[in-house]
Amino acid sequence: MNTPATIVSDDGLFRLGVRIMNRSASGVMIELDAYHVLPNSFTLLFGHVLEPCRLVWQIGSLAGARLEASIQD
């Protein structure tokens, strides 16, 4: 997939550019440019889509997140 996206923390104070490497109906795998500790929950912004997510795993600069209910514009 390799789609650019932005992670935004629930409080809006943390923003990080990432790439969505793959996506399924229930989750995403994202790649960070450099290692950062991700928040447990965040919103993933890409295109015109806002996806509330919950972090499931993180190993170095790769992470997997479960998609919560989708919010569309």
N, C-alpha and C positions, 0 to 999 in steps of 0.2 A: 504494500500500500504506500508507504513512505510519504505520508501527508503531513505538512507542517501544522502545528497546533500550539496552543498556549494553555498551561496549567495555571489556574487561579485558585488560591486558597479560599476557604469559606469566608474569612474576614476581609478578603480582597487585598491584603498587605503583601502577599507573596505571588509573584508572577514569574513564569519560567517558560521559555520557548522549548518545545520538544517536537518529536516526529512520531506519528502513529505508524507503527510498523505492520500491525495487522489488527483486524477488528472482527468480532463475531457478534451475534445477537446479545450476548451477555457480558462481553468484556473487550478490553483493548490491551495490546502490548505497546508500550511507548519506549522510545530511546531518547535519552538526555544527551546533550553535547558534552557535559561533564557531570561528575557525580554530585548530587545534591540529595539531602534527606528530604523525601517528599512528605507532605502532610497526609494524615490518615484519610481525610476526605477532601475533595476539591472539585472544581468544575473544569472540564476540558472544553476549550473553545476551538472550533475549526470550521472554516467556511461560514455558514450562517447557522451553525448548530451549537447549542450549549448542552453538554452531557454531564450531569452530576455523577461523580465516580467515588468509589471507595477503594483505597489501596489494598491489594491482596498480597503482593510480594514485590520485593526490590532486591536486585543483585547488581551492584555497581551502577552502571548507567542504563540498565534495563529495568523496566517495572511492568507489572500487570495490575490492572484495575478492573473491578466489577462495575458495569454501567448500572446506575440507579435509574429511576424513571426519567425518560427523555423530556427535554424542554425544547420546543421548536419555536422559531420566530413566526 
